[in-house]
Amino acid sequence: MSGNYGTQVIESVAVRRRRLREAWLFGAERARNTLNEQTGKVLASVMIGAVACAGCAGVSYFKSAQAKEKQNQQPTPTATTSGPVSPSPSK
C-alpha cells in the first residue's frame, strides 16, 4: 500500500510544479495558454547543436592556424656547393 501512496505523492508534486511554472510564465491567462513540455527539449537540443558546431569550427580554425605557423617556420633550402669554389677565369 505504501508504494501506491508514494506514487500519488510524486504525481501530485509534478502537477503542482507544472501549475506553478505555468502561473509564473503566463500569469492570469494560464488557463488559455499551456507550455508544451517538448519546447524545452527542443531549445536545449538547438543550443547543444550550436555549441557543437562552434566547437568544431574552433578546432578547425586552430588546426589550420597551427599548420600555417608550422609551414612558415620551416627553413627554406639554401643553395650549397660541394667542394671548393674555383674562381672563373678572367679575360
Secondary structure by P-SEA (a helix, b strand, c coil): caaaaaaaaaaaaaaaaaaaaaaaaccccccccccccaaaaaaaaaaaaaaaaaaaaaaaaaaaaaaaaaaaacccccccccccccccccc
